[in-house]
């Protein structure tokens, strides 16, 4: 489970090298995206933090273009699944690892972070 949760921690990393630069993000998106991960302690979020981050990604996605909104929703879906995992339940982990959302998680993170990178740092 730690490995799964470590993937969720990727949301705090910068955009990957070679990512194309999208149009500048709007202020509402940037404000909502800046709140993602607030209150998380450590680098690996707990299931409770994953649940909170789920809502934060959904909120940011509301203000993003369709492609970024879809990425935010995919990330939120993975975080929702993580939030529901019972410690020590291999079946829960297997369902996560075989889900289409998990397989596309890395691309969704890259899409979201590339757009977030266009927010003015302040």
Protein Blocks (a to p, Z undefined) as FASTA:
>chain_A
ZZmmmmmmmmmpccdehiacdddddfklmmmmmmgophiacjbdcfklmmmmmmmmmmmm
mmpcfklmmmmmmmmmmmmmmmmpcghiaklmmmmmmpmklmmmmmmmmmmmmmmmmpcc
ZZ
